[in-house]
Amino acid sequence: MTYDLSQPAALMAALLPDLLLMGGAMALALLAAWRPASDAHQRLVGHGTLVVLATSLASVVLAAVRGGDATAGVIAVDGFRWAVDAVILLAAMGTVALNIEQQPRDGIRHAESHVLVALAASGMMVLAAARDLMVIFLGIEIMSVAIYALVGLNRRSARSAEASLKYFLLGAFATGFLLYGIALIYGATGETQLGAISAAIARHALALDPMLMVGIGLLVIGFGFKVAAVPFHMWAPDVYDGAPTPIAGFMAAGVKAAAFATLLRILYEAFYLVGLWIEPLAWVAVVTMVVGNLVALSQRDIKRMLAYSGIVHTGYLLVAAVAATDLASTAFTFYMLGYTLATLGAFAIVGVVQRDGEAGAPLSAYAGLWSTRPWLAVGMSVFLLAFLGFPVFGGLGFFGKWYLLSAAIDAPGRLVVLSVVIVLTSVISAGYYLPVIRAMFMEPRPEGATSPAPTGALTRVVLIASAGLILVCGLLPSSLATIALRNGFAPHAIPDEVRATGAGLLR
């Protein structure tokens, strides 16, 4: 099926999952405001949000099964979009499920929090579908405004208020970079649609145009803030630490998936004839992997450790952007699914272990967890080993890194240096993942330490589903890889002479 996006009916069909989610979120916003804040009311709105998210996910699955493409237009209709949409909606559903049971422990009674998660997810879906710089900017703003409010959801917490303000100020700063970059790219090419930009670059020989180079640089810097790549990462630990725990997990998974999907589409579709972005992005990937790992080793708070772990995974995903092949986009989809499941599960356990009203999440709270809550210890081990990329017990995480390495090595020019850095930094990451596992299973429970709070039904569902999918998909990676390959994004081939302009670190 080919979508003619110049026809209103075809455009509506292409945007059906997004419209379902946005319409449902608007209706839920009215419901949330209809009654005073209470635990019962936030649960009602939360369950309604889960229904809306599940409906949108069903429409995404139906669209993916039906297939089809759009040869032109500002909206992408391809397997890559549907795959990223599915990951985003799974992250949103897991976040809402966790948030329903976490909010009472945090003393938060606002029902609108669930609506904000749905609105943020709708912005992420717009990003995954965008093939025009103006639509990309619209998606970023929809997503960001909702996330700013979610970070500061706990109005009684000074840490939450500080995190929200810091994220808002730095997010606005990053948005300025994006907007100036878009303006310069439009000034150089006269276009905002991605396909038209690449055509203008070819037609007018703009590959080395200074205005275009600066515009691309500003665009990459803006996305660097969104995905927390070094040196644009300084906000991440403080914001993750101050945000409610389920929201921190949503930021680590959903925001990263949407921003990276958009960055890959921009680089693969609009700037494949421009080679000067390849070398700087490769260096950013290396620095991100190294700095994130080294700083994570010194962390004694698990939320801050997971924040730096997320920074490291940003470095891994940047390798897919540099590789710019069919296999690289497939590896991104595969890796992002495993990372999202592990992130949801890990932050769910952090929320359970963290005592009510406690400001931090110290690693010492996990000592002897096996003796009091053995299934939480087992689940956390699965999620940490998935981050590490450990075989068998890390399940999907191991094959995610395997396909990422395969994409790097099989890319034109063979990204050997980046592949070696991935392996070495993965070894370093064992220095902060494995001590948590050792503490849970081999250290005694401190005297006077309280047992973690009982796990609610929705939290159990998230934990079992996340750990189960990680392990099962790790045993059947070929089937999942086939689906990921079918739903990968086929980039334009980067000419050899273009790659040669950024070959210093890549060979």
Secondary structure, DSSP 4 states (H G I P E B T S, - for coil): -B--TTSHHHHHHHTHHHHHHHHHHHHHHHHHHHS---HHHHHHHHHHHHHHHHHHHHHHHHHHHH--B-SSSSB--SHHHHHHHHHHHHHHHHHHHHHHHHHHHHT---THHHHHHHHHHHHHHHHHHB-BHHHHHHHHHHHHHHHHHHHT--TT-HHHHHHHHHHHHHHHHHHHHHHHHHHHHHHHHS--BHHHHHHHHHHHT-TT-HHHHHHHHHHHHHHHHHHT-TTS-THHHHHHHHS-HHHHHHIIIIIHHHHHHHHHHHHHHTSTT--TTHHHHHHHHHHHHHHHHHHHTT--BHHHHHHHHHHHHHHHHHHHHHH-SHHHHHHHHHHHHHHHHHHHHHHHHHHHHSPTT-S--BGGGGTTHHHH-HHHHHHHHHHHHHHHT-TTTTTHHHHHHHHHHHHHHHSTT--HHHHHHHHHHHHHHHHHHHHHHHHHHHSPPPTTPPPPPPPPHHHHHHHHHHHHHHHHHHHSHHHHHHHHHHT---PPPPPHHHHGGG-TTT-
